[in-house]
Amino acid sequence: QVQLVESGGGLVQPGGSLRLSCLASGRRFSNLAMAWYRQAPGKQRVLVAAISSGGSTKYQESVKGRFTISRDNAKNTVYLQINSLKPEDTAVYYCNTDPRYDRWYDSWGQGTQVTVSS
């Protein structure tokens, strides 16, 4: 079955941390460039972090130094460690491939909600 399943979101106070996980199935994960996206209320979905099949990473400027993307090919899982959370990080977070290198999965997962509030 071809699918993406995100988890790990929650309600955290500013300055807190979360680790998001995304289990990808149905394609040869180790060959895929993967990415995390987020969609804030009323805004478009944007790519915030990407990791190539070889492990090279790229970040949106606004999250550099706070977000870390990683992958475990043995577990078909990509992670996003989020530190020093800010209210503006509040969004639904999704994973999918990095479209610069690999076509998207046909269906997006349900995403995982991250809410940063005191």
Summary of the structure (lengths in Angstrom):
residues: 118
radius of gyration: 13.3
end to end distance: 39.3
largest distance: 40.7
contacts: 358
relative contact order: 0.32
helix: 10%
strand: 47%
